[in-house]
Amino acid sequence: MSQQQIYPDVKLFVDGLWCDGVSGYAEPIFNPATGAQIGSVAHASIDDLDRAVNASRDGFEVWRRTSAFDRYKLMRGAAEKLRERVSAIAEIMTLEQGKPLREASAEILLGADIIDWFAEEARRSYGRIIPARSGAVQQAVVREPVGPVAAFTPWNFPINQAVRKISAAMAAGCSVILKGPEETPASCAALVQAYVDAGLPRGVLNLVFGVPSEISEYLITHPVIRKISFTGSTPVGKRLAALAGGHMKRVTMELGGHAPAIVFEDADVREAVRLLAAAKFRNAGQVCVSPTRFVVHEQIYEEFVERFIAAAEAVIVGNGLDETTQMGPLANLRRVEAIESLVSDAVQQRACLRTGGKRSGNEGFFFEPTVLTEVPLSARIMNEEPFGPVVPIARFSTFEDAVAEANRLPYGLAAYAYTKSAATSGAFGAAVESGMVSVNHHGLALPETPFGGIKDSGFGFEGGTEAMDAYLNTKFITEHHV
């Protein structure tokens, strides 16, 4: 079957119907492995957004009155639909995003697990009774859904970024307008279809695409929308948070990172290299929690560097549809140019290019796994999130030096450390400024655990019970019995 036959032209989903935008405009979609157009995605106009807002308002009135148990059952049904369709959706995701099929399949299956977990949380959004000072008074705290939600998601994990927002919101009883990524729209559409086929009422979930700035400015300021959830870059997140703040809208912001990976002198070097290489080159480094600044103790620095170069050179880069591929292409030409610029800047500042450093192949947007050493702190790659398969490796001598580097930047999304010492592990976890810290493994982004950052990396969490709080209002009711 050809790629053109596999990949669908993607429409908007508004008020229970798949439809073209009023303008009729559709943006082309390209396969990053070939550069060829494979489909198109409809754009929403203001009229389309009006319909989505009205549908979301009506859907909220239905969904908020749907019992937590019935919400749970429907969501579990959507999770099963995803699992049944994993092979077909994975192929679509690989075509539009580029990641290897096994990574796409893993993302979809994790997405189903996320739906399941939040479905269970729908039944556990408890209130409480507060003992009163008088026997004639009853004091109750109840949790109520905040209202219609506008959710904005990126292209790097087109299902898992969307499913976290949708599932938490729907579990709480909220309706959602999802502004999906124009680069990878069909994966989002397949997720929405799973909810629809599970029996979701009209208007509870709507999907739109279009000009990001136009959609965000319209939805965030609209009085019907009561909650904003955004995943993307820090500069854009700050603008959207400021816009939401002007209208007293609640926000969750999962923004950029520049995760330090500290390898202490007592670490298992072989295991650290194996795990860090797998984490770094997953999704071609286009992961917000990807380890991006490797800081290695001077006693093991040379061994680590040599082993990591070997690991990078062993990565099989190719079309994600090929079963042997371990790393696919970057998402688009813009990412290739951005990585080229970062590498060029580092080399100009006398960094040592140890392997990689350039595009590969004669089609698509592939970039070689790249290792840089002796990179000065003034280099852009030491200060800007690379979002690609490039690894700068620096050395340190003391624990204090390592912590200082880990905390140097205004980001605080994820941090990693490798050590056999419980004391060092505990001290690092306490000292590092990060929303998430993982030691001797990469155990982030599970459905039941908080996922989010501090400082310029965002506000709020999208996993664990903390994610539900963002979609629930707390109401205190005190009653005197006459």
HELIX and SHEET records of a PDB file:
HELIX    1   1 GLN A    3  ILE A    6  1                                   4    
HELIX    2   2 ILE A   46  TRP A   63  1                                  18    
HELIX    3   3 ALA A   68  GLU A   84  1                                  17    
HELIX    4   4 VAL A   86  GLN A   97  1                                  12    
HELIX    5   5 LEU A  101  ALA A  122  1                                  22    
HELIX    6   6 ASN A  160  ALA A  172  1                                  13    
HELIX    7   7 PRO A  185  ASP A  197  1                                  13    
HELIX    8   8 PRO A  212  THR A  221  1                                  10    
HELIX    9   9 THR A  234  GLY A  245  1                                  12    
HELIX   10  10 VAL A  269  PHE A  281  1                                  13    
HELIX   11  11 ARG A  282  GLY A  285  5                                   4    
HELIX   12  12 TYR A  301  ALA A  314  1                                  14    
HELIX   13  13 LEU A  333  GLN A  348  1                                  16    
HELIX   14  14 ARG A  380  MET A  382  5                                   3    
HELIX   15  15 PHE A  399  ALA A  406  1                                   8    
HELIX   16  16 ALA A  422  ALA A  431  1                                  10    
HELIX   17  17 LYS A  455  SER A  457  5                                   3    
HELIX   18  18 GLY A  464  ASP A  469  1                                   6    
SHEET    1   A 2 LEU A  12  VAL A  14  0                                        
SHEET    2   A 2 LEU A  17  CYS A  19 -1                                        
SHEET    1   B 2 ALA A  26  PHE A  30  0                                        
SHEET    2   B 2 GLN A  37  ALA A  42 -1                                        
SHEET    1   C 3 ARG A 128  ILE A 130  0                                        
SHEET    2   C 3 VAL A 137  PRO A 145 -1                                        
SHEET    3   C 3 LEU A 472  HIS A 480 -1                                        
SHEET    1   D 6 LEU A 205  VAL A 208  0                                        
SHEET    2   D 6 VAL A 176  LYS A 179  1                                        
SHEET    3   D 6 VAL A 149  PHE A 152  1                                        
SHEET    4   D 6 LYS A 227  THR A 231  1                                        
SHEET    5   D 6 ARG A 250  GLU A 254  1                                        
SHEET    6   D 6 GLY A 458  PHE A 459 -1                                        
SHEET    1   E 7 CYS A 352  THR A 355  0                                        
SHEET    2   E 7 THR A 370  THR A 373 -1                                        
SHEET    3   E 7 VAL A 390  PHE A 396  1                                        
SHEET    4   E 7 PRO A 291  HIS A 297  1                                        
SHEET    5   E 7 ALA A 259  VAL A 263  1                                        
SHEET    6   E 7 ALA A 414  TYR A 418  1                                        
SHEET    7   E 7 MET A 436  VAL A 439  1                                        
END                                                                             
